[in-house]
Amino acid sequence: MSIADEQNNAPIINIITAKLPRELAVKIYNEFQSRSTELVNILEHSEQYNSLGNYIETLKTLLALSVFHKRVICNLEGVDKFSGTISTKKKADITIDIGKYKLTTGEQNKIKAVLINYNELKLKFGIADDYFNYYETYEFLENMLRYQKSFDYDESPDPEKEINKNKRKRKSNQSEDDVPF
């Protein structure tokens, strides 16, 4: 089996946490496993979410992405905002001391690049941050129902369509493979 085959068969949570520090990866993995078990249990015992039952793998992928978003991306966004505030006060390259850690301008630029790529991915699939805002797993499923319904309209995609007070752009040239539902 090649590395590409192994990656295609690996659970998404393992793929997105592969390069993270072990302690953080374990926390993310454990939260995902717990929520994934709860998600399956809710789907099996609730008629309210019947329309999502056929998309269990897609739901697990979005669940993994949401846990990653909460545990990694939100923290990176905080660092980016903080360093951006400091950077506007100084013109030269800066290094921010955080305890014993020194956050250099180069690392700040890498964080910005990660956030830009992540946001482009969310935009491509029409995933608004609101879909990842939840405390309980059933709230995640409610958000996924709203996400699914965003693909159920008959009109052609409108790049300026507003969903839950957030604008969501959807490319008119998306193939059917791009749509998770």
Backbone as JSON, one array per atom type, in Angstrom:
{
  "sequence": "MSIADEQNNAPIINIITAKLPRELAVKIYNEFQSRSTELVNILEHSEQYNSLGNYIETLKTLLALSVFHKRVICNLEGVDKFSGTISTKKKADITIDIGKYKLTTGEQNKIKAVLINYNELKLKFGIADDYFNYYETYEFLENMLRYQKSFDYDESPDPEKEINKNKRKRKSNQSEDDVPF",
  "N": [[0.85, -1.18, 0.0], [0.61, 2.18, -0.91], [1.8, 5.42, 0.24], [-0.04, 7.38, -0.46], [-2.37, 5.83, -0.74], [-2.65, 4.97, 1.9], [-3.18, 7.43, 3.14], [-5.61, 8.05, 1.96], [-7.22, 6.14, 3.12], [-7.04, 6.68, 5.79], [-8.56, 7.92, 8.77], [-10.11, 11.12, 8.67], [-9.57, 12.8, 10.83], [-7.08, 11.95, 11.72], [-5.49, 12.72, 9.61], [-5.71, 15.55, 9.55], [-4.57, 16.19, 11.96], [-2.01, 15.3, 11.92], [0.45, 16.73, 11.75], [0.5, 18.2, 14.03], [1.49, 19.1, 17.4], [1.91, 16.36, 19.63], [0.46, 16.32, 22.12], [-1.62, 18.2, 21.7], [-2.81, 17.08, 19.41], [-3.79, 14.66, 20.45], [-5.74, 15.59, 22.24], [-7.53, 16.81, 20.43], [-8.21, 14.59, 18.86], [-9.44, 12.93, 20.81], [-11.66, 14.52, 21.53], [-12.97, 14.6, 19.07], [-13.56, 11.84, 18.72], [-15.3, 11.37, 20.87], [-17.42, 13.16, 20.3], [-18.12, 12.18, 17.79], [-19.09, 9.61, 18.34], [-21.3, 10.35, 19.86], [-22.68, 11.79, 17.89], [-23.39, 9.78, 16.02], [-25.05, 8.26, 17.68], [-27.12, 10.11, 18.2], [-28.12, 10.44, 15.59], [-29.1, 7.86, 15.12], [-31.21, 7.68, 16.91], [-32.97, 9.82, 16.62], [-35.59, 11.34, 14.95], [-35.62, 13.84, 13.95], [-33.26, 14.43, 12.64], [-33.17, 12.84, 10.4], [-32.8, 13.4, 7.65], [-30.1, 13.78, 7.46], [-28.93, 11.37, 7.87], [-27.92, 9.76, 5.78], [-25.49, 10.81, 5.22], [-23.24, 10.28, 6.81], [-20.41, 9.99, 6.71], [-19.65, 12.4, 5.55], [-20.61, 14.12, 7.51], [-18.96, 13.36, 9.65], [-16.51, 14.19, 8.65], [-16.92, 16.97, 8.5], [-17.38, 17.4, 11.2], [-14.87, 16.72, 12.28], [-13.38, 18.74, 11.09], [-14.6, 20.93, 12.31], [-13.88, 20.61, 15.0], [-11.11, 20.84, 14.77], [-11.09, 23.46, 13.84], [-12.07, 24.87, 16.1], [-10.09, 24.25, 18.04], [-7.61, 24.8, 16.91], [-7.55, 26.66, 14.65], [-9.05, 28.91, 15.6], [-7.4, 29.75, 17.69], [-5.09, 30.42, 16.24], [-6.13, 32.53, 14.77], [-6.54, 34.34, 16.83], [-3.88, 34.83, 17.65], [-2.97, 35.97, 15.27], [-4.53, 38.32, 15.13], [-3.68, 39.6, 17.47], [-0.9, 39.89, 16.99], [-1.08, 41.43, 14.73], [-2.14, 43.81, 15.74], [-0.03, 44.69, 17.32], [1.96, 44.89, 15.38], [1.11, 47.02, 13.82], [1.78, 49.13, 15.35], [4.52, 49.27, 15.29], [7.02, 49.75, 12.85], [9.13, 48.16, 11.87], [10.42, 44.73, 11.46], [9.19, 42.52, 13.89], [9.54, 40.73, 16.97], [7.62, 38.83, 19.04], [7.5, 38.25, 22.42], [6.34, 35.54, 24.13], [5.97, 34.34, 27.02], [8.5, 32.05, 27.33], [8.68, 31.68, 24.67], [9.39, 32.91, 21.42], [7.81, 34.72, 19.04], [8.3, 35.17, 15.8], [8.46, 37.49, 12.99], [8.47, 36.07, 10.62], [7.2, 33.66, 11.39], [4.74, 34.71, 12.05], [3.88, 35.46, 9.52], [3.63, 32.92, 8.36], [1.5, 31.94, 9.84], [-0.5, 33.67, 8.98], [-0.63, 32.82, 6.31], [-1.55, 30.17, 6.6], [-4.1, 30.7, 7.66], [-5.25, 32.12, 5.54], [-5.31, 30.14, 3.5], [-6.95, 28.24, 4.75], [-9.33, 29.7, 5.04], [-9.95, 30.11, 2.35], [-10.53, 27.49, 1.6], [-12.82, 27.0, 3.17], [-14.51, 28.9, 2.0], [-14.7, 27.92, -0.62], [-16.26, 25.64, -0.23], [-18.48, 26.74, 0.87], [-18.73, 27.04, 3.65], [-19.66, 28.57, 6.44], [-18.4, 30.33, 9.32], [-20.29, 30.25, 11.34], [-21.41, 27.71, 11.23], [-19.69, 26.16, 12.63], [-19.9, 26.97, 15.19], [-20.84, 25.85, 18.13], [-21.93, 24.2, 21.13], [-22.97, 21.82, 22.07], [-23.34, 18.54, 20.65], [-25.74, 18.07, 19.31], [-26.38, 20.64, 18.55], [-24.45, 21.09, 16.63], [-25.43, 19.32, 14.7], [-27.84, 20.61, 14.1], [-26.8, 22.89, 12.9], [-25.67, 21.64, 10.69], [-27.94, 20.78, 9.38], [-28.93, 23.25, 8.54], [-26.83, 23.92, 6.85], [-27.05, 21.9, 4.92], [-29.56, 22.57, 3.86], [-28.87, 24.9, 2.59], [-27.96, 24.06, 0.17], [-30.17, 23.13, -1.05], [-31.8, 24.81, -2.55], [-33.55, 25.9, -5.5], [-32.89, 27.94, -7.22], [-30.3, 29.56, -9.16], [-26.89, 29.68, -8.0], [-26.1, 32.43, -5.91], [-23.67, 34.72, -5.47], [-23.75, 36.68, -3.5], [-25.54, 35.91, -1.62], [-27.13, 35.89, 1.53], [-26.61, 34.16, 4.5], [-27.8, 33.4, 7.55], [-27.03, 35.93, 8.59], [-24.44, 36.14, 7.71], [-22.42, 36.62, 4.87], [-22.25, 34.39, 2.15], [-20.37, 33.01, -0.29], [-20.76, 31.28, -3.31], [-19.4, 29.4, -5.8], [-20.35, 29.37, -9.18], [-19.39, 27.49, -10.86], [-18.95, 25.09, -9.56], [-18.35, 21.63, -9.28], [-20.39, 18.67, -9.02], [-19.11, 17.02, -7.29], [-17.94, 18.69, -5.48], [-19.88, 19.45, -3.71], [-20.99, 18.63, -0.56], [-23.42, 17.48, 0.15]],
  "CA": [[0.0, 0.0, 0.0], [1.41, 3.39, -1.0], [1.47, 6.47, 1.22], [-1.29, 8.02, -0.91], [-3.47, 4.92, -0.38], [-2.82, 5.02, 3.35], [-3.82, 8.69, 3.49], [-7.0, 7.98, 1.52], [-7.95, 5.26, 4.03], [-6.91, 7.16, 7.17], [-9.64, 8.81, 9.2], [-9.79, 12.53, 8.43], [-9.02, 13.4, 12.05], [-5.65, 11.62, 11.75], [-4.84, 13.5, 8.56], [-5.61, 16.97, 9.9], [-3.78, 16.39, 13.18], [-0.73, 14.61, 11.74], [1.62, 17.6, 11.95], [0.34, 18.95, 15.27], [2.15, 18.51, 18.58], [1.19, 15.17, 20.11], [-0.49, 16.64, 23.19], [-2.77, 18.85, 21.08], [-3.44, 16.1, 18.52], [-4.54, 13.71, 21.28], [-6.95, 16.29, 22.73], [-8.45, 16.96, 19.29], [-8.67, 13.24, 18.51], [-10.38, 12.48, 21.84], [-12.91, 15.27, 21.4], [-13.63, 14.12, 17.87], [-14.1, 10.5, 18.97], [-16.44, 11.52, 21.77], [-18.52, 13.79, 19.57], [-18.5, 11.3, 16.7], [-19.94, 8.59, 18.95], [-22.56, 11.02, 20.21], [-23.35, 12.12, 16.64], [-24.0, 8.55, 15.51], [-26.14, 7.93, 18.59], [-28.23, 11.03, 17.95], [-28.7, 10.11, 14.28], [-29.83, 6.6, 15.22], [-32.36, 7.76, 17.8], [-33.75, 11.05, 16.46], [-36.22, 11.53, 13.64], [-35.36, 15.22, 13.54], [-32.07, 14.51, 11.8], [-33.24, 11.77, 9.39], [-32.27, 13.81, 6.34], [-28.64, 13.76, 7.51], [-28.48, 10.0, 8.12], [-27.19, 9.18, 4.65], [-24.25, 11.56, 5.02], [-22.47, 10.1, 8.04], [-18.99, 10.26, 6.46], [-19.53, 13.85, 5.36], [-20.8, 14.72, 8.84], [-17.75, 13.12, 10.44], [-15.47, 15.06, 8.1], [-17.22, 18.33, 8.96], [-17.18, 17.39, 12.65], [-13.43, 16.79, 12.49], [-12.97, 20.09, 10.71], [-15.09, 21.87, 13.32], [-13.04, 20.47, 16.2], [-9.85, 21.46, 14.37], [-11.35, 24.9, 13.79], [-12.16, 25.4, 17.48], [-8.88, 24.02, 18.84], [-6.38, 25.28, 16.26], [-7.74, 27.87, 13.83], [-9.46, 30.05, 16.44], [-6.2, 30.22, 18.4], [-4.24, 31.09, 15.27], [-6.76, 33.81, 14.47], [-6.25, 35.21, 17.97], [-2.48, 35.23, 17.54], [-2.87, 36.86, 14.12], [-5.1, 39.63, 15.51], [-2.8, 40.19, 18.47], [0.35, 40.33, 16.35], [-1.44, 42.52, 13.82], [-2.28, 45.02, 16.55], [1.32, 45.12, 17.71], [2.71, 45.23, 14.18], [0.71, 48.34, 13.33], [2.42, 50.12, 16.22], [5.94, 49.31, 14.95], [7.24, 49.63, 11.41], [10.14, 47.14, 11.56], [10.13, 43.35, 11.86], [9.11, 42.42, 15.35], [9.44, 39.43, 17.6], [6.76, 38.94, 20.22], [7.85, 37.29, 23.46], [5.2, 34.94, 24.81], [6.68, 33.49, 27.97], [9.84, 31.74, 26.82], [8.59, 31.53, 23.22], [9.54, 34.13, 20.63], [7.04, 34.65, 17.79], [8.98, 36.05, 14.84], [7.67, 37.99, 11.87], [8.34, 34.95, 9.68], [6.16, 32.76, 11.9], [3.47, 35.44, 11.92], [3.5, 35.35, 8.11], [3.18, 31.54, 8.14], [0.16, 31.85, 10.44], [-1.41, 34.35, 8.04], [-0.77, 31.95, 5.13], [-2.43, 29.06, 7.0], [-5.45, 31.23, 7.79], [-5.74, 32.44, 4.19], [-5.63, 28.87, 2.83], [-8.09, 27.65, 5.44], [-10.53, 30.48, 4.69], [-10.27, 29.81, 0.95], [-11.16, 26.18, 1.59], [-14.18, 27.19, 3.68], [-15.26, 29.65, 0.99], [-14.94, 27.01, -1.74], [-17.34, 24.72, 0.11], [-19.6, 27.48, 1.44], [-18.84, 26.77, 5.09], [-19.56, 29.78, 7.26], [-17.94, 30.09, 10.7], [-21.46, 29.95, 12.17], [-21.68, 26.27, 11.24], [-18.77, 25.55, 13.6], [-20.18, 27.52, 16.53], [-21.77, 25.0, 18.88], [-21.43, 23.63, 22.38], [-23.45, 20.44, 22.14], [-23.31, 17.87, 19.35], [-27.02, 18.26, 18.61], [-26.31, 21.97, 17.92], [-23.68, 20.86, 15.4], [-26.36, 18.72, 13.73], [-28.74, 21.69, 13.68], [-26.02, 23.69, 11.95], [-25.51, 20.86, 9.46], [-29.23, 20.84, 8.69], [-28.95, 24.55, 7.85], [-25.85, 23.83, 5.77], [-27.66, 21.06, 3.89], [-30.64, 23.33, 3.23], [-28.29, 25.93, 1.73], [-27.75, 23.44, -1.13], [-31.44, 22.61, -1.53], [-32.62, 25.76, -3.27], [-33.61, 25.64, -6.94], [-32.34, 29.06, -7.98], [-28.86, 29.44, -9.39], [-26.12, 30.23, -6.89], [-25.94, 33.88, -5.85], [-22.47, 34.95, -4.64], [-24.01, 37.63, -2.41], [-26.63, 35.37, -0.78], [-26.81, 35.99, 2.95], [-27.07, 33.02, 5.29], [-27.64, 33.64, 8.98], [-26.34, 37.2, 8.81], [-23.08, 36.09, 7.13], [-22.45, 36.41, 3.43], [-21.64, 33.13, 1.73], [-20.19, 32.98, -1.74], [-20.73, 29.93, -3.87], [-18.99, 29.49, -7.2], [-21.31, 28.75, -10.07], [-18.75, 26.4, -11.61], [-18.64, 23.94, -8.7], [-18.83, 20.35, -9.77], [-21.21, 17.99, -8.03], [-18.23, 16.4, -6.31], [-17.59, 19.69, -4.49], [-20.98, 19.63, -2.78], [-20.99, 17.49, 0.34], [-24.76, 16.89, 0.33]],
  "C": [[0.9, 1.24, 0.0], [0.99, 4.4, 0.07], [0.17, 7.15, 0.84], [-2.49, 7.15, -0.55], [-3.73, 4.95, 1.12], [-3.52, 6.29, 3.78], [-5.28, 8.68, 3.08], [-7.83, 7.12, 2.46], [-7.89, 5.71, 5.48], [-8.1, 8.04, 7.53], [-9.19, 10.27, 9.07], [-9.16, 13.18, 9.65], [-7.52, 13.13, 12.16], [-4.88, 12.46, 10.74], [-4.66, 14.95, 9.0], [-4.83, 17.23, 11.18], [-2.37, 15.83, 13.06], [0.48, 15.48, 12.07], [1.54, 18.42, 13.24], [1.16, 18.31, 16.4], [1.28, 17.41, 19.17], [0.13, 15.49, 21.15], [-1.77, 17.27, 22.63], [-3.53, 17.87, 20.19], [-4.28, 15.1, 19.3], [-5.82, 14.34, 21.8], [-7.99, 16.42, 21.62], [-9.03, 15.61, 18.91], [-9.72, 12.75, 19.52], [-11.71, 13.22, 21.76], [-13.68, 14.81, 20.17], [-14.28, 12.77, 18.1], [-15.36, 10.57, 19.84], [-17.65, 12.1, 21.04], [-19.01, 12.92, 18.42], [-19.42, 10.19, 17.2], [-21.3, 9.17, 19.29], [-23.36, 11.35, 18.96], [-24.07, 10.9, 16.08], [-25.19, 8.15, 16.37], [-27.36, 8.83, 18.37], [-28.91, 10.7, 16.63], [-29.53, 8.84, 14.33], [-31.13, 6.73, 15.99], [-33.22, 9.01, 17.63], [-34.29, 11.17, 15.05], [-35.92, 12.91, 13.08], [-34.21, 15.33, 12.54], [-32.02, 13.42, 10.73], [-32.6, 12.16, 8.07], [-30.75, 13.81, 6.3], [-28.08, 12.35, 7.6], [-27.66, 9.37, 7.02], [-25.82, 9.81, 4.43], [-23.3, 11.43, 6.2], [-20.99, 10.4, 7.83], [-18.74, 11.75, 6.26], [-19.67, 14.56, 6.7], [-19.56, 14.53, 9.7], [-16.59, 13.99, 9.94], [-15.68, 16.49, 8.58], [-17.06, 18.45, 10.48], [-15.69, 17.5, 12.97], [-12.91, 18.18, 12.17], [-13.42, 21.11, 11.75], [-14.28, 21.81, 14.61], [-11.67, 21.1, 15.94], [-9.98, 22.98, 14.37], [-11.35, 25.51, 15.2], [-10.83, 25.33, 18.22], [-7.61, 24.58, 18.22], [-6.61, 26.63, 15.57], [-8.14, 29.08, 14.67], [-8.28, 30.62, 17.21], [-5.25, 30.94, 17.45], [-4.81, 32.45, 14.88], [-6.5, 34.81, 15.59], [-4.82, 35.72, 17.94], [-2.31, 36.23, 16.41], [-3.4, 38.26, 14.46], [-4.2, 40.35, 16.5], [-1.53, 40.72, 17.82], [0.09, 41.45, 15.36], [-1.57, 43.84, 14.54], [-0.92, 45.56, 16.92], [2.1, 45.59, 16.5], [2.35, 46.6, 13.64], [1.35, 49.45, 14.16], [3.9, 50.29, 15.9], [6.1, 49.07, 13.45], [8.16, 48.46, 11.04], [9.64, 45.73, 11.9], [10.12, 43.27, 13.37], [9.11, 40.96, 15.77], [8.65, 39.64, 18.88], [7.18, 37.86, 21.2], [6.57, 36.83, 24.16], [5.79, 33.92, 25.77], [8.09, 33.29, 27.48], [9.85, 31.65, 25.3], [8.71, 32.89, 22.53], [8.85, 33.93, 19.28], [7.63, 35.67, 16.82], [8.02, 36.51, 13.75], [7.46, 36.88, 10.84], [7.25, 33.97, 10.1], [4.79, 33.42, 11.81], [2.97, 35.35, 10.48], [3.02, 33.95, 7.76], [1.77, 31.34, 8.69], [-0.85, 32.5, 9.5], [-1.67, 33.47, 6.81], [-1.7, 30.77, 5.44], [-3.88, 29.55, 7.06], [-6.06, 31.57, 6.43], [-6.15, 31.16, 3.47], [-6.86, 28.22, 3.44], [-9.38, 28.38, 5.05], [-10.93, 30.29, 3.23], [-10.97, 28.46, 0.82], [-12.61, 26.28, 2.08], [-15.06, 27.9, 2.65], [-15.63, 28.74, -0.18], [-16.14, 26.11, -1.47], [-18.52, 25.42, 0.8], [-19.81, 27.24, 2.92], [-18.6, 28.05, 5.86], [-19.09, 29.4, 8.66], [-19.1, 29.71, 11.62], [-21.74, 28.45, 12.27], [-20.8, 25.55, 12.26], [-18.94, 26.1, 15.0], [-21.25, 26.67, 17.2], [-21.1, 24.55, 20.16], [-21.78, 22.16, 22.47], [-23.48, 19.84, 20.74], [-24.62, 18.04, 18.6], [-27.06, 19.65, 17.96], [-25.49, 21.9, 16.62], [-24.6, 20.28, 14.33], [-27.38, 19.73, 13.23], [-28.05, 22.56, 12.63], [-25.86, 22.95, 10.62], [-26.82, 20.77, 8.68], [-29.34, 22.15, 7.91], [-27.99, 24.53, 6.66], [-26.42, 23.01, 4.61], [-28.73, 21.84, 3.14], [-30.09, 24.42, 2.32], [-28.0, 25.38, 0.33], [-29.06, 23.0, -1.77], [-32.29, 23.61, -2.31], [-32.49, 25.52, -4.76], [-32.98, 26.76, -7.76], [-30.84, 28.86, -8.18], [-28.11, 30.12, -8.26], [-25.93, 31.74, -7.0], [-24.77, 34.18, -4.93], [-22.7, 35.88, -3.46], [-25.12, 37.16, -1.47], [-26.22, 35.41, 0.69], [-27.42, 34.81, 3.69], [-26.76, 33.34, 6.73], [-26.75, 34.83, 9.29], [-24.89, 37.21, 8.35], [-23.21, 35.88, 5.64], [-21.7, 35.15, 3.09], [-21.55, 33.16, 0.22], [-20.12, 31.53, -2.19], [-20.42, 30.05, -5.35], [-19.98, 28.74, -8.07], [-20.7, 27.6, -10.87], [-18.36, 25.22, -10.74], [-19.15, 22.67, -9.35], [-19.65, 19.69, -8.68], [-20.36, 17.34, -6.95], [-17.85, 17.38, -5.21], [-18.65, 19.84, -3.41], [-21.08, 18.42, -1.87], [-22.36, 16.83, 0.53], [-25.39, 16.66, -1.0]]
}
